[in-house]
Amino acid sequence: HVQLVESGGGSVQAGGSLRLSCAASANGIDNYCTGWFRQAPGKEREGVARIDIYGATRYGDSVKGRFTISQDSAKDTLHLQMNDLKPEDTAVYYCAAGPPQGTSGLYWCTMTSAEYGVWGQGTQVTVS
């Protein structure tokens, strides 16, 4: 059973940057949909970014142009580079992995949290 462990959260001033990392305990992370989600107090969990099994990325509208998701397949690690952080980015950030949807050689990944079955413990990001 694969486990995910996040690191890199912290406190930063508006306009600053943070880099989150997520280490998987098993090999082959690039065979799964992997992504970052966040949840602010009193709000629902929302998708931030994801990478599919072909390496294509997708971002939530609120982070486009500021956040970059990347994957180091050799180290089975997922990263989220967050630049130009805003107070509204304050949340607990989670990395997640799940099987791709589809069949017969055509697969896709969504940013729906219910389709991701493995979650990290979360890391707090606070922007003031």
C-alpha positions as CSV (number, residue, x, y, z in Angstrom):
1,H,0.0,0.0,0.0
2,V,1.7,3.2,-1.2
3,Q,2.0,6.1,1.2
4,L,2.5,9.8,0.4
5,V,4.5,12.2,2.7
6,E,4.4,15.9,2.1
7,S,7.0,18.4,3.1
8,G,7.8,22.1,2.4
9,G,4.9,23.9,3.9
10,G,5.3,27.0,6.1
11,S,4.6,30.7,6.5
12,V,5.4,33.3,3.9
13,Q,4.6,36.9,3.1
14,A,2.3,37.7,0.2
15,G,4.3,37.7,-3.0
16,G,6.7,35.0,-1.7
17,S,7.3,31.5,-2.9
18,L,7.2,28.0,-1.4
19,R,8.0,24.6,-2.9
20,L,6.1,21.6,-1.7
21,S,7.3,18.0,-2.1
22,C,5.5,14.7,-1.9
23,A,7.5,11.5,-1.6
24,A,5.8,8.2,-2.5
25,S,6.8,5.0,-0.6
26,A,6.5,2.9,-3.8
27,N,7.8,3.0,-7.3
28,G,5.9,3.8,-10.4
29,I,4.2,7.0,-9.4
30,D,4.1,8.1,-13.0
31,N,1.6,5.3,-13.7
32,Y,-1.0,7.1,-11.6
33,C,-2.8,10.4,-11.6
34,T,-1.1,12.5,-9.1
35,G,-2.1,15.9,-7.9
36,W,-2.2,18.6,-5.2
37,F,-5.4,19.6,-3.4
38,R,-6.0,22.2,-0.7
39,Q,-8.5,22.9,2.0
40,A,-9.0,26.2,3.8
41,P,-10.9,26.5,7.0
42,G,-14.6,26.3,6.4
43,K,-14.2,25.5,2.7
44,E,-14.4,22.4,0.6
45,R,-11.3,20.7,-0.6
46,E,-10.3,22.0,-4.1
47,G,-8.0,20.7,-6.8
48,V,-4.9,22.8,-7.3
49,A,-3.0,20.9,-10.0
50,R,-2.5,17.5,-11.4
51,I,-0.3,15.5,-13.7
52,D,-1.6,12.6,-15.8
53,I,0.1,9.4,-16.8
54,Y,1.3,11.1,-20.1
55,G,2.9,14.0,-18.2
56,A,0.3,16.6,-19.1
57,T,-0.6,19.1,-16.4
58,R,-3.8,20.9,-15.4
59,Y,-4.3,23.7,-12.9
60,G,-7.1,25.3,-11.0
61,D,-8.1,28.7,-12.3
62,S,-7.0,30.5,-9.2
63,V,-3.4,29.3,-9.4
64,K,-2.7,29.3,-13.2
65,G,0.4,31.2,-14.0
66,R,1.6,31.1,-10.4
67,F,1.9,27.4,-9.5
68,T,3.8,24.7,-11.3
69,I,3.4,21.0,-10.7
70,S,6.2,18.6,-11.6
71,Q,7.1,15.0,-11.1
72,D,10.5,13.3,-10.6
73,S,9.8,9.8,-11.7
74,A,13.2,8.5,-10.8
75,K,12.6,9.5,-7.2
76,D,8.9,9.0,-7.2
77,T,8.4,12.5,-5.9
78,L,5.8,15.1,-6.8
79,H,6.5,18.8,-6.4
80,L,4.4,22.0,-6.3
81,Q,6.3,25.3,-6.9
82,M,4.2,28.1,-5.7
83,N,5.1,31.7,-6.7
84,D,3.5,35.0,-6.1
85,L,1.6,33.6,-3.1
86,K,-1.5,35.4,-1.9
87,P,-3.3,35.3,1.4
88,E,-6.2,33.4,-0.2
89,D,-3.7,30.5,-0.9
90,T,-3.6,29.8,2.8
91,A,-4.7,26.3,3.4
92,V,-3.7,22.8,4.2
93,Y,-2.2,21.3,1.0
94,Y,-2.5,17.6,0.3
95,C,-0.8,15.4,-2.4
96,A,-2.8,12.6,-3.7
97,A,-2.6,9.7,-6.1
98,G,-5.2,7.6,-7.9
99,P,-5.8,5.3,-10.9
100,P,-6.4,6.9,-14.2
101,Q,-9.9,6.8,-15.7
102,G,-10.5,5.1,-19.1
103,T,-9.7,2.0,-20.9
104,S,-8.3,0.5,-24.2
105,G,-5.2,2.6,-24.2
106,L,-6.9,5.9,-23.6
107,Y,-6.7,7.2,-20.1
108,W,-7.3,10.5,-18.3
109,C,-7.1,12.1,-14.9
110,T,-9.5,14.5,-13.3
111,M,-9.2,17.0,-10.5
112,T,-12.0,15.5,-8.6
113,S,-10.8,14.5,-5.1
114,A,-13.1,11.5,-4.9
115,E,-11.1,9.8,-7.7
116,Y,-7.9,9.9,-5.7
117,G,-7.6,7.1,-3.2
118,V,-4.3,7.7,-1.6
119,W,-3.6,10.9,0.4
120,G,-0.7,12.4,2.2
121,Q,-1.1,13.8,5.7
122,G,-1.2,17.4,4.6
123,T,1.1,20.4,5.1
124,Q,0.1,23.9,6.2
125,V,0.7,26.9,4.0
126,T,0.1,30.3,5.5
127,V,0.4,33.5,3.5
128,S,0.1,36.8,5.3
